[in-house]
Amino acid sequence: MSYIISPPEDAALQAHLHKLRTQLHEDPELSWQEHRTTRLVRQELEALCLEPVPLGLPTGTAALLRGALPGPTVGLRADLDALPITERTGAEFSSRVPGVMHACGHDIHMAALLGAARLLAARRDRLAGNVLFLFQPAEEAATGAMQVLEQGLFRRVPVTGMLALHVWPGLAQGQLGIRSGAILSAVDSFEITVTGRGGHGSAPERACNPIPAGAALASALTTLRANDLPQAEPAVTAVTCIQAGTCNNVIPDRCILLGTIRTFSARTRAQAKARLEALTAGIAAAWGCTAAVGWTDGTPALCNDAGLAAAMERAAVSVFGKSGCVQIEPQMISEDFACYGSEVPICCALLGVGSPVGLHSAAFCPDSSVLLPAARFLAESAWSVLEDARA
């Protein structure tokens, strides 16, 4: 069943959304610099006669659609920022900003949400409740959602839940991935400093080289998941950078390792951190070195509310068909949309774009044909949540 009347093919809306996506993709902006992007989005929302909702932030915008019938408020969210990557897609609408591109699909997210706003605004006379449209800055910096919360958006505009989608290269175009519970991981970053004693490369016995200790530690951390954490729950530890030394005949004093841990529960998150610290201390000591671990806590795991997930699943079946709605396994990417879960129920779905390259690739560029079904899905999802509230 379709909750709103929106034909699967709407050439005028598809053309408008492609134009918006092109403008957004050609003019990407980094986190907290999304001023032009904010102006473009705000103009689109104003054209729909939506009620502005101040965010109290330098970038980003929000607006409220008030339905003609009484009911609660549901929120829909998209992210604005791009990445510091030089584009190599070959698209006619490639980035015109040197060294910056939309390599994570945020241009798709924004255009789709603006399309959903159009669909819902055209049907406000039958809308039982309200819809909050949130265009959030600085997702890539993982600080935007927390700033929105700190500014008290949901105290000023209480919502029954927040919904979002994220493009996903691992699903075919025409598929929508959804699940109840954890769908995206928590991420925590670590910086390990292994300290030894520097010296001349000709006399290693007079020094204490931290590089072998760092190499042993990097190797050991790759087995952290297999040997030390619950087997029933996915977790990933990755060492992504090793820095040590400056030339070929000097043993350095320090070796620095950078990496991340990704988990799906508070228990496993704590266990992984504790085990990493224990391994670090033990391996460093075995090589005659000392070590210190610094942590940068990232976003929590994104856990979909069961009721919202059911509503989004019904919307997905309406738009993509039963075969196009996929119960997806938890994925090891992270999203700061998860932060909203500390105050309101949330649910995020993964929109298949069938890309041969992954997110954050310089060659990532989904086809614009995903825009209309994505817009319909977001609109149907909001409508479905509000209909549930009436039942």
Residue pairs with C-beta under 8 A, 6 or more apart in sequence:
1 314
1 318
2 318
2 380
3 315
3 318
3 380
3 383
3 384
3 387
4 119
4 120
4 123
4 379
4 380
4 383
5 123
6 119
6 376
6 379
6 380
8 373
8 376
9 372
10 372
13 115
13 118
13 119
13 372
13 375
14 368
14 369
14 371
14 372
16 115
16 118
17 111
17 112
17 114
17 115
17 368
17 371
17 372
17 375
18 111
18 368
18 371
20 40
20 44
20 110
20 111
20 114
21 93
21 107
21 108
21 110
21 111
21 368
21 371
22 93
22 368
23 40
24 37
24 40
24 102
24 106
24 107
24 110
24 111
25 91
25 93
25 94
25 95
25 101
25 102
25 107
25 365
26 93
26 94
26 95
26 96
27 36
27 37
27 95
27 96
27 97
28 37
28 82
28 83
28 95
28 97
28 100
28 101
28 102
28 107
29 35
29 36
29 37
29 80
29 81
29 82
29 97
29 100
30 81
30 82
30 83
30 84
30 100
30 140
31 81
31 137
31 138
31 139
31 140
31 141
31 143
31 144
32 58
32 59
32 81
32 137
32 138
32 141
32 143
32 144
33 59
33 81
34 59
34 60
34 80
34 81
34 137
34 138
35 58
35 59
37 59
37 80
37 81
37 110
38 59
38 60
38 61
38 80
38 135
38 137
41 61
41 80
41 110
41 114
41 135
42 52
42 61
44 114
44 117
45 52
45 61
45 63
45 114
45 117
45 133
46 52
48 63
48 65
48 117
48 118
48 121
49 121
50 63
50 64
50 65
50 117
50 121
50 133
51 63
51 64
51 65
51 66
52 61
52 62
52 63
53 62
53 63
53 64
53 132
53 153
53 156
53 157
54 62
55 61
55 62
55 148
55 151
55 153
56 151
56 152
57 137
57 147
57 148
57 151
58 137
59 80
59 137
59 138
60 80
60 134
60 135
60 136
60 137
60 138
60 144
60 148
61 135
62 132
62 133
62 134
62 135
62 153
62 157
63 117
63 132
63 133
64 73
64 130
64 131
64 132
64 133
64 157
65 117
65 120
65 121
65 124
65 127
65 130
65 131
65 132
65 133
66 124
66 130
67 124
67 126
67 127
67 128
67 129
67 130
67 131
67 386
68 124
68 125
68 126
68 127
69 126
69 127
69 128
69 129
70 128
70 129
71 127
71 128
71 129
71 130
71 386
71 389
71 390
72 129
72 130
72 159
72 160
72 386
72 389
73 129
73 130
73 131
73 132
73 157
73 158
73 159
73 160
74 129
74 130
74 131
74 132
74 159
74 160
74 161
74 162
74 163
74 382
74 385
74 386
75 131
75 132
75 133
75 134
75 157
75 159
75 161
75 162
75 163
75 344
76 113
76 116
76 131
76 132
76 133
76 134
76 162
76 163
76 164
76 378
76 381
76 382
77 113
77 134
77 135
77 136
77 162
77 163
77 164
77 337
77 340
78 106
78 109
78 110
78 112
78 113
78 134
78 135
78 136
78 164
79 106
79 109
79 110
79 135
79 136
79 137
79 139
79 140
79 144
79 337
80 106
80 110
80 135
80 136
80 137
80 138
80 139
81 106
81 137
81 138
81 139
81 140
81 141
81 144
82 95
82 97
82 100
82 101
82 102
82 103
82 104
82 106
82 140
83 100
83 101
83 102
83 103
83 104
83 140
83 360
84 99
84 100
85 99
85 100
85 101
85 103
85 360
85 362
86 98
86 99
86 101
86 362
87 94
87 95
87 101
87 103
87 362
88 362
88 363
89 101
89 362
89 363
89 364
89 365
91 365
94 101
95 101
95 102
101 362
103 359
103 360
103 361
103 362
103 364
104 140
104 167
104 359
104 360
104 364
105 166
105 167
105 353
105 359
105 364
105 366
106 139
108 167
108 351
108 353
108 366
108 370
108 371
108 374
109 164
109 165
109 166
109 167
110 135
111 371
111 375
112 165
112 370
112 371
112 374
112 375
112 377
112 378
113 133
113 135
113 375
113 378
114 375
115 371
115 372
115 374
115 375
115 376
115 378
115 379
116 133
116 375
116 376
116 378
116 379
116 382
117 131
117 133
118 375
119 375
119 376
119 379
120 127
120 131
120 379
120 382
120 383
127 383
127 386
128 386
128 387
128 389
128 390
129 386
129 389
131 382
131 386
132 157
132 159
134 148
134 153
134 162
136 144
136 145
136 148
137 144
137 147
138 144
138 147
139 145
139 335
139 336
139 337
142 298
142 299
142 334
142 336
143 336
144 336
145 299
145 336
145 337
145 338
145 339
145 340
146 336
146 339
148 340
149 339
149 340
149 342
149 343
154 340
154 343
154 344
159 344
160 344
160 345
160 385
160 389
161 305
161 307
161 308
161 344
161 345
161 346
161 347
161 385
162 337
162 340
162 344
162 345
162 346
162 347
163 308
163 312
163 346
163 347
163 348
163 349
163 378
163 381
163 382
163 385
164 335
164 337
164 346
164 347
164 348
164 349
165 176
165 348
165 349
165 350
165 351
165 374
165 377
165 378
166 335
166 348
166 349
166 350
166 351
167 350
167 351
167 353
167 355
167 359
167 366
167 370
168 177
168 328
168 331
168 350
168 351
168 352
168 353
169 353
169 354
169 355
169 356
169 357
169 358
169 359
169 364
169 366
170 331
170 352
171 177
171 326
171 328
171 350
171 351
171 352
171 353
171 354
172 352
172 354
173 352
173 353
173 354
173 366
173 367
173 369
173 370
174 320
174 324
174 352
174 373
175 320
175 324
175 325
175 326
175 352
176 316
176 319
176 320
176 324
176 325
176 326
176 349
176 350
176 351
176 352
176 377
177 326
177 327
177 328
177 349
177 350
177 351
177 352
178 304
178 309
178 312
178 313
178 316
178 325
178 326
178 327
178 328
178 347
178 349
178 350
179 304
179 309
179 327
179 328
179 329
179 330
180 304
180 305
180 306
180 309
180 310
181 303
181 304
181 306
182 264
182 265
182 301
182 302
182 303
182 304
182 330
183 302
183 303
183 304
183 328
183 330
183 331
183 348
183 350
184 301
184 302
184 330
184 331
184 332
184 333
184 334
184 335
184 338
184 348
185 234
185 236
185 262
185 263
185 264
185 301
185 302
185 330
185 331
185 332
185 333
185 334
186 262
186 263
186 264
186 269
186 298
186 299
186 300
186 301
186 334
186 338
187 260
187 261
187 262
187 298
187 299
187 334
188 260
188 261
188 262
188 263
188 269
188 273
188 295
188 296
188 297
188 298
189 258
189 259
189 260
189 295
189 296
189 298
190 257
190 258
190 259
190 260
190 261
190 276
190 293
190 294
190 295
190 296
191 256
191 257
191 258
191 293
191 294
191 296
192 214
192 217
192 256
192 257
192 258
192 280
192 291
192 292
192 293
192 294
193 254
193 255
193 256
193 291
193 292
193 294
194 210
194 213
194 214
194 217
194 254
194 255
194 256
194 257
194 280
194 284
194 289
194 290
194 291
195 210
195 253
195 254
195 289
195 290
195 291
195 292
196 207
196 208
196 209
196 210
196 213
196 251
196 252
196 253
196 254
196 255
196 287
196 288
196 289
197 207
197 208
197 253
198 207
198 250
198 251
198 252
198 253
199 206
199 207
199 250
199 251
200 206
200 207
200 249
200 250
200 251
201 248
201 249
201 250
201 251
202 249
204 251
207 251
208 287
208 288
208 289
209 251
209 252
209 287
210 244
210 252
210 253
210 254
210 255
210 287
210 289
211 244
211 245
211 251
211 252
211 255
212 287
213 255
213 283
213 284
213 286
213 287
213 288
213 289
213 291
214 242
214 244
214 255
214 256
214 257
215 242
216 283
216 286
216 287
217 257
217 279
217 280
217 283
217 284
217 291
218 239
218 242
218 257
220 279
220 283
221 237
221 239
221 259
221 276
221 279
222 237
222 239
224 237
224 272
224 275
224 276
224 279
225 235
225 236
225 237
228 271
228 272
228 275
229 235
229 268
229 271
229 272
229 275
230 267
230 268
230 271
233 263
233 264
233 265
233 268
234 263
234 264
234 330
234 332
235 261
235 262
235 263
235 264
235 268
235 272
236 260
236 261
236 262
236 332
237 259
237 260
237 261
237 262
237 272
237 276
238 259
238 260
238 262
239 257
239 258
239 259
240 258
240 259
240 260
241 256
241 257
241 258
241 259
242 255
242 256
242 257
242 258
243 255
243 256
243 258
244 252
244 254
244 255
244 256
245 251
245 252
246 252
260 298
261 269
261 272
261 273
261 276
262 332
262 334
263 269
263 272
263 301
264 301
264 330
265 301
273 295
276 293
277 293
280 291
280 293
281 291
283 291
284 290
284 291
298 334
299 334
299 335
299 336
299 338
299 339
300 338
300 339
300 341
300 342
301 338
302 334
302 335
302 337
302 338
302 341
302 346
302 348
303 338
303 341
303 346
304 346
304 347
304 348
305 345
305 346
305 347
307 345
307 388
308 345
308 346
308 347
308 385
309 347
311 347
311 381
311 384
311 385
311 388
312 347
312 349
312 381
312 384
313 325
314 380
314 384
315 377
315 380
315 381
315 383
315 384
316 324
316 325
316 349
316 377
317 324
317 325
318 380
319 373
319 376
319 377
319 380
320 373
320 377
326 352
328 350
331 350
333 359
335 348
337 346
337 348
338 346
340 346
349 377
349 381
351 370
351 374
351 377
353 366
353 367
353 370
355 364
355 365
355 366
357 363
357 364
358 364
